[in-house]
Amino acid sequence: MSHDIPKPFLVARDAEGHFRLTVRDVRYNSQGYPIITSTLQSELFVTAAAAKNHAREHFNAQAGQYATK
């Protein structure tokens, strides 16, 4: 099993070309295994930078907490 923990914010392009933001929450079970919950936000963004700005304003995201894959 991989112990790589994903970054808490995923910025990805959807089929229509809009950028979407997914917020990931990592918890650990009693045996120390990560449980990852992903929540796709309903907002659509024209650019990846706009999605990152939204994450900074609403979720207190910081540089280095974004993933694109």
N, CA, C and O atoms as CSV, one atom per row, in Angstrom:
chain,resi,resn,atom,element,x,y,z
A,1,MET,N,N,0.840,-1.176,0.000
A,1,MET,CA,C,0.000,0.000,0.000
A,1,MET,C,C,0.886,1.240,0.000
A,1,MET,O,O,1.906,1.277,0.689
A,2,SER,N,N,0.511,2.224,-0.747
A,2,SER,CA,C,1.261,3.469,-0.842
A,2,SER,C,C,0.929,4.371,0.335
A,2,SER,O,O,-0.232,4.494,0.725
A,3,HIS,N,N,1.937,4.991,0.889
A,3,HIS,CA,C,1.728,5.917,1.999
A,3,HIS,C,C,1.783,7.366,1.535
A,3,HIS,O,O,1.904,8.275,2.356
A,4,ASP,N,N,1.695,7.590,0.216
A,4,ASP,CA,C,1.676,8.948,-0.314
A,4,ASP,C,C,0.315,9.565,-0.047
A,4,ASP,O,O,-0.706,9.053,-0.507
A,5,ILE,N,N,0.298,10.657,0.693
A,5,ILE,CA,C,-0.940,11.343,1.010
A,5,ILE,C,C,-1.165,12.414,-0.062
A,5,ILE,O,O,-0.273,13.222,-0.320
A,6,PRO,N,N,-2.344,12.428,-0.686
A,6,PRO,CA,C,-2.598,13.415,-1.743
A,6,PRO,C,C,-2.692,14.823,-1.168
A,6,PRO,O,O,-3.016,15.016,0.004
A,7,LYS,N,N,-2.406,15.789,-2.012
A,7,LYS,CA,C,-2.525,17.188,-1.609
A,7,LYS,C,C,-4.005,17.500,-1.386
A,7,LYS,O,O,-4.861,16.914,-2.048
A,8,PRO,N,N,-4.317,18.411,-0.467
A,8,PRO,CA,C,-5.722,18.622,-0.086
A,8,PRO,C,C,-6.608,19.286,-1.133
A,8,PRO,O,O,-7.830,19.283,-0.983
A,9,PHE,N,N,-6.025,19.861,-2.196
A,9,PHE,CA,C,-6.832,20.529,-3.210
A,9,PHE,C,C,-6.437,20.030,-4.591
A,9,PHE,O,O,-5.262,20.051,-4.958
A,10,LEU,N,N,-7.427,19.580,-5.352
A,10,LEU,CA,C,-7.203,19.109,-6.712
A,10,LEU,C,C,-7.887,20.074,-7.678
A,10,LEU,O,O,-9.082,20.342,-7.554
A,11,VAL,N,N,-7.122,20.593,-8.640
A,11,VAL,CA,C,-7.656,21.461,-9.682
A,11,VAL,C,C,-7.560,20.682,-10.985
A,11,VAL,O,O,-6.464,20.341,-11.431
A,12,ALA,N,N,-8.710,20.400,-11.597
A,12,ALA,CA,C,-8.728,19.589,-12.821
A,12,ALA,C,C,-9.717,20.176,-13.819
A,12,ALA,O,O,-10.680,20.847,-13.446
A,13,ARG,N,N,-9.459,19.909,-15.090
A,13,ARG,CA,C,-10.332,20.384,-16.166
A,13,ARG,C,C,-11.381,19.311,-16.456
A,13,ARG,O,O,-11.055,18.127,-16.546
A,14,ASP,N,N,-12.647,19.732,-16.601
A,14,ASP,CA,C,-13.710,18.780,-16.905
A,14,ASP,C,C,-13.876,18.624,-18.415
A,14,ASP,O,O,-13.104,19.196,-19.185
A,15,ALA,N,N,-14.865,17.863,-18.839
A,15,ALA,CA,C,-15.076,17.560,-20.253
A,15,ALA,C,C,-15.444,18.794,-21.073
A,15,ALA,O,O,-15.139,18.852,-22.264
A,16,GLU,N,N,-16.091,19.776,-20.461
A,16,GLU,CA,C,-16.483,20.988,-21.185
A,16,GLU,C,C,-15.381,22.041,-21.223
A,16,GLU,O,O,-15.549,23.082,-21.858
A,17,GLY,N,N,-14.254,21.788,-20.551
A,17,GLY,CA,C,-13.144,22.729,-20.557
A,17,GLY,C,C,-13.089,23.659,-19.362
A,17,GLY,O,O,-12.203,24.511,-19.290
A,18,HIS,N,N,-14.011,23.518,-18.424
A,18,HIS,CA,C,-13.997,24.329,-17.209
A,18,HIS,C,C,-13.058,23.678,-16.189
A,18,HIS,O,O,-12.812,22.472,-16.221
A,19,PHE,N,N,-12.550,24.505,-15.296
A,19,PHE,CA,C,-11.738,23.980,-14.205
A,19,PHE,C,C,-12.629,23.763,-12.997
A,19,PHE,O,O,-13.507,24.575,-12.705
A,20,ARG,N,N,-12.396,22.655,-12.291
A,20,ARG,CA,C,-13.176,22.302,-11.101
A,20,ARG,C,C,-12.234,22.118,-9.927
A,20,ARG,O,O,-11.082,21.726,-10.108
A,21,LEU,N,N,-12.709,22.396,-8.741
A,21,LEU,CA,C,-11.926,22.261,-7.520
A,21,LEU,C,C,-12.493,21.120,-6.694
A,21,LEU,O,O,-13.695,21.059,-6.435
A,22,THR,N,N,-11.611,20.217,-6.284
A,22,THR,CA,C,-11.986,19.123,-5.398
A,22,THR,C,C,-11.225,19.290,-4.100
A,22,THR,O,O,-10.004,19.449,-4.104
A,23,VAL,N,N,-11.946,19.254,-2.983
A,23,VAL,CA,C,-11.337,19.376,-1.667
A,23,VAL,C,C,-11.251,17.976,-1.070
A,23,VAL,O,O,-12.244,17.253,-0.999
A,24,ARG,N,N,-10.035,17.604,-0.638
A,24,ARG,CA,C,-9.826,16.274,-0.081
A,24,ARG,C,C,-9.516,16.374,1.408
A,24,ARG,O,O,-8.733,17.220,1.839
A,25,ASP,N,N,-10.140,15.500,2.179
A,25,ASP,CA,C,-9.930,15.437,3.622
A,25,ASP,C,C,-9.312,14.079,3.947
A,25,ASP,O,O,-9.826,13.044,3.524
A,26,VAL,N,N,-8.221,14.083,4.692
A,26,VAL,CA,C,-7.535,12.836,5.041
A,26,VAL,C,C,-7.702,12.598,6.532
A,26,VAL,O,O,-7.375,13.453,7.356
A,27,ARG,N,N,-8.222,11.412,6.865
A,27,ARG,CA,C,-8.329,10.960,8.254
A,27,ARG,C,C,-7.641,9.613,8.339
A,27,ARG,O,O,-7.367,8.990,7.313
A,28,TYR,N,N,-7.367,9.169,9.518
A,28,TYR,CA,C,-6.708,7.882,9.709
A,28,TYR,C,C,-7.573,6.984,10.576
A,28,TYR,O,O,-8.168,7.432,11.557
A,29,ASN,N,N,-7.637,5.696,10.201
A,29,ASN,CA,C,-8.410,4.763,11.011
A,29,ASN,C,C,-7.562,4.309,12.196
A,29,ASN,O,O,-6.433,4.771,12.364
A,30,SER,N,N,-8.089,3.427,13.001
A,30,SER,CA,C,-7.398,3.003,14.224
A,30,SER,C,C,-6.114,2.234,13.940
A,30,SER,O,O,-5.274,2.094,14.829
A,31,GLN,N,N,-5.944,1.734,12.721
A,31,GLN,CA,C,-4.733,1.006,12.367
A,31,GLN,C,C,-3.732,1.883,11.624
A,31,GLN,O,O,-2.695,1.392,11.176
A,32,GLY,N,N,-4.027,3.171,11.488
A,32,GLY,CA,C,-3.108,4.108,10.864
A,32,GLY,C,C,-3.216,4.233,9.364
A,32,GLY,O,O,-2.380,4.895,8.748
A,33,TYR,N,N,-4.215,3.623,8.750
A,33,TYR,CA,C,-4.399,3.735,7.304
A,33,TYR,C,C,-5.186,5.001,6.969
A,33,TYR,O,O,-6.150,5.334,7.659
A,34,PRO,N,N,-4.781,5.700,5.921
A,34,PRO,CA,C,-5.500,6.934,5.567
A,34,PRO,C,C,-6.849,6.637,4.926
A,34,PRO,O,O,-6.986,5.710,4.128
A,35,ILE,N,N,-7.833,7.435,5.289
A,35,ILE,CA,C,-9.162,7.409,4.679
A,35,ILE,C,C,-9.351,8.779,4.049
A,35,ILE,O,O,-9.363,9.793,4.746
A,36,ILE,N,N,-9.497,8.807,2.739
A,36,ILE,CA,C,-9.552,10.063,2.001
A,36,ILE,C,C,-10.969,10.289,1.496
A,36,ILE,O,O,-11.544,9.439,0.815
A,37,THR,N,N,-11.522,11.450,1.840
A,37,THR,CA,C,-12.844,11.847,1.379
A,37,THR,C,C,-12.676,13.021,0.425
A,37,THR,O,O,-12.084,14.036,0.792
A,38,SER,N,N,-13.190,12.895,-0.794
A,38,SER,CA,C,-13.088,13.953,-1.798
A,38,SER,C,C,-14.453,14.566,-2.039
A,38,SER,O,O,-15.447,13.856,-2.197
A,39,THR,N,N,-14.494,15.909,-2.065
A,39,THR,CA,C,-15.731,16.633,-2.301
A,39,THR,C,C,-15.528,17.583,-3.470
A,39,THR,O,O,-14.753,18.535,-3.377
A,40,LEU,N,N,-16.226,17.323,-4.574
A,40,LEU,CA,C,-16.158,18.185,-5.748
A,40,LEU,C,C,-17.024,19.413,-5.496
A,40,LEU,O,O,-18.206,19.292,-5.176
A,41,GLN,N,N,-16.434,20.584,-5.640
A,41,GLN,CA,C,-17.162,21.839,-5.435
A,41,GLN,C,C,-18.022,22.138,-6.659
A,41,GLN,O,O,-17.672,21.745,-7.772
A,42,SER,N,N,-19.121,22.818,-6.467
A,42,SER,CA,C,-20.073,23.047,-7.557
A,42,SER,C,C,-19.667,24.193,-8.489
A,42,SER,O,O,-20.191,24.296,-9.599
A,43,GLU,N,N,-18.755,25.043,-8.058
A,43,GLU,CA,C,-18.358,26.188,-8.868
A,43,GLU,C,C,-17.552,25.751,-10.087
A,43,GLU,O,O,-16.804,24.776,-10.029
A,44,LEU,N,N,-17.711,26.481,-11.190
A,44,LEU,CA,C,-16.930,26.281,-12.408
A,44,LEU,C,C,-16.011,27.486,-12.566
A,44,LEU,O,O,-16.410,28.617,-12.290
A,45,PHE,N,N,-14.779,27.241,-13.010
A,45,PHE,CA,C,-13.803,28.314,-13.154
A,45,PHE,C,C,-13.261,28.329,-14.571
A,45,PHE,O,O,-13.142,27.284,-15.211
A,46,VAL,N,N,-12.932,29.520,-15.060
A,46,VAL,CA,C,-12.402,29.681,-16.414
A,46,VAL,C,C,-10.922,29.287,-16.443
A,46,VAL,O,O,-10.453,28.710,-17.425
A,47,THR,N,N,-10.191,29.597,-15.375
A,47,THR,CA,C,-8.764,29.285,-15.321
A,47,THR,C,C,-8.438,28.529,-14.035
A,47,THR,O,O,-9.204,28.551,-13.072
A,48,ALA,N,N,-7.292,27.863,-14.042
A,48,ALA,CA,C,-6.825,27.164,-12.845
A,48,ALA,C,C,-6.490,28.165,-11.744
A,48,ALA,O,O,-6.692,27.885,-10.563
A,49,ALA,N,N,-5.977,29.330,-12.133
A,49,ALA,CA,C,-5.651,30.363,-11.150
A,49,ALA,C,C,-6.908,30.832,-10.409
A,49,ALA,O,O,-6.854,31.098,-9.209
A,50,ALA,N,N,-8.018,30.934,-11.107
A,50,ALA,CA,C,-9.277,31.330,-10.465
A,50,ALA,C,C,-9.720,30.275,-9.452
A,50,ALA,O,O,-10.227,30.618,-8.384
A,51,ALA,N,N,-9.536,29.012,-9.775
A,51,ALA,CA,C,-9.887,27.936,-8.849
A,51,ALA,C,C,-8.990,27.987,-7.610
A,51,ALA,O,O,-9.462,27.778,-6.493
A,52,LYS,N,N,-7.714,28.260,-7.806
A,52,LYS,CA,C,-6.787,28.370,-6.670
A,52,LYS,C,C,-7.130,29.566,-5.787
A,52,LYS,O,O,-7.070,29.471,-4.561
A,53,ASN,N,N,-7.490,30.693,-6.406
A,53,ASN,CA,C,-7.897,31.868,-5.633
A,53,ASN,C,C,-9.134,31.568,-4.792
A,53,ASN,O,O,-9.233,31.998,-3.643
A,54,HIS,N,N,-10.069,30.831,-5.371
A,54,HIS,CA,C,-11.274,30.437,-4.624
A,54,HIS,C,C,-10.895,29.568,-3.421
A,54,HIS,O,O,-11.443,29.741,-2.332
A,55,ALA,N,N,-9.968,28.646,-3.616
A,55,ALA,CA,C,-9.529,27.776,-2.522
A,55,ALA,C,C,-8.845,28.589,-1.429
A,55,ALA,O,O,-9.024,28.306,-0.244
A,56,ARG,N,N,-8.061,29.598,-1.815
A,56,ARG,CA,C,-7.405,30.450,-0.818
A,56,ARG,C,C,-8.425,31.235,-0.012
A,56,ARG,O,O,-8.304,31.346,1.208
A,57,GLU,N,N,-9.427,31.781,-0.687
A,57,GLU,CA,C,-10.422,32.620,-0.016
A,57,GLU,C,C,-11.369,31.827,0.877
A,57,GLU,O,O,-11.715,32.276,1.970
A,58,HIS,N,N,-11.793,30.644,0.415
A,58,HIS,CA,C,-12.830,29.906,1.136
A,58,HIS,C,C,-12.319,28.760,2.001
A,58,HIS,O,O,-13.003,28.352,2.940
A,59,PHE,N,N,-11.136,28.232,1.709
A,59,PHE,CA,C,-10.641,27.072,2.442
A,59,PHE,C,C,-9.262,27.302,3.057
A,59,PHE,O,O,-8.645,26.361,3.558
A,60,ASN,N,N,-8.769,28.548,3.025
A,60,ASN,CA,C,-7.454,28.901,3.576
A,60,ASN,C,C,-6.336,28.054,2.996
A,60,ASN,O,O,-5.430,27.641,3.720
A,61,ALA,N,N,-6.391,27.793,1.706
A,61,ALA,CA,C,-5.350,27.011,1.035
A,61,ALA,C,C,-4.067,27.826,0.970
A,61,ALA,O,O,-4.092,29.056,0.934
A,62,GLN,N,N,-2.949,27.115,0.957
A,62,GLN,CA,C,-1.646,27.762,0.878
A,62,GLN,C,C,-0.891,27.198,-0.322
A,62,GLN,O,O,-1.239,26.145,-0.858
A,63,ALA,N,N,0.145,27.918,-0.729
A,63,ALA,CA,C,0.968,27.471,-1.856
A,63,ALA,C,C,1.520,26.083,-1.552
A,63,ALA,O,O,1.916,25.794,-0.423
A,64,GLY,N,N,1.541,25.230,-2.573
A,64,GLY,CA,C,2.059,23.879,-2.413
A,64,GLY,C,C,1.015,22.847,-2.023
A,64,GLY,O,O,1.333,21.662,-1.923
A,65,GLN,N,N,-0.227,23.271,-1.799
A,65,GLN,CA,C,-1.287,22.341,-1.416
A,65,GLN,C,C,-2.182,21.954,-2.584
A,65,GLN,O,O,-3.242,21.363,-2.377
A,66,TYR,N,N,-1.771,22.280,-3.818
A,66,TYR,CA,C,-2.587,22.006,-4.988
A,66,TYR,C,C,-2.002,20.859,-5.792
A,66,TYR,O,O,-0.784,20.716,-5.895
A,67,ALA,N,N,-2.871,20.051,-6.354
A,67,ALA,CA,C,-2.478,18.992,-7.277
A,67,ALA,C,C,-3.271,19.172,-8.559
A,67,ALA,O,O,-4.367,19.733,-8.552
A,68,THR,N,N,-2.702,18.686,-9.669
A,68,THR,CA,C,-3.418,18.767,-10.938
A,68,THR,C,C,-3.720,17.383,-11.494
A,68,THR,O,O,-4.332,17.272,-12.557
A,69,LYS,N,N,-3.304,16.324,-10.803
A,69,LYS,CA,C,-3.554,14.952,-11.234
A,69,LYS,C,C,-4.022,14.118,-10.076
A,69,LYS,O,O,-4.286,12.927,-10.239
